Amino acid sequence: MEEIRTFLKRLLDESAANLSDYESHLDDLNVKIKENTRFIEVLKEENDKPFSEFSPRSINYKNAEQIDKLEKTTNNQIVEKKNLEIKIDQCKIRIQDIKDMLGKLDKNNNTNPTNSIISSDSDSSHIIDSLDNIISYLPADPIRAKIELENLKNNL
C-alpha cells in the first residue's frame, strides 16, 4: 500500500506542477491578448481621424495590414486560451481524483489497524506487476489507471 501512496503522491506533485505551468501560461496569454487588443484600438483610432469632406485624407496602409495581422494573432491566442482553460479544468479534476484516492487509502489504513503485511513473494510480485501495468495506462488513459488502482486496492 505504501508503494501506491508514494506513486499517487508523485502523480499529485506532477499534476500540481502542470497546473501551475498552465496557469502561468494562461496569465501570459491574457496579457498578450489585452496588449494586442489595445494596440488594435490605437491603430484603428489613428486611421479613423475626423476629416472634412473636401480635405485630403491620408490612409496608412501599413496600419491596416498591421491591424489584420494583429487580429489574426489575437484570434489564434483566444483559441489557445480556450484550449488551455480546458486543460486547466482537466488538471484540476485529475488532482481532485488523486486526492480522493489518497483519502480512501488513508481511510482504509485507519479502519484496518493491523495493516496487513504481504508476506509471500507471489503476492508482492503480483502487486508490482499490477502497478507496472497501471503506470503504462496512465499517460494515455488516466481513467482506466484510476479504475485499475481501485481494483487493486479492493483485491488487497
Buried (B, 14 or more C-beta within 10 A) or exposed (E): BEEBBEBBEEBBEEBBEBBEEBEEBBEEBEEBBEEBBEBBEEBEEEBEEEEEEEEEEEEEEEBEEBBEEBEEBBEEBBEBBEEBEEBBEBBEEBBEBBEEBBEEBEEBBEEEEEEEEEEEEEEEEBBEEBBEEBEEBBEEEBEEBBEBBEEBBEEB
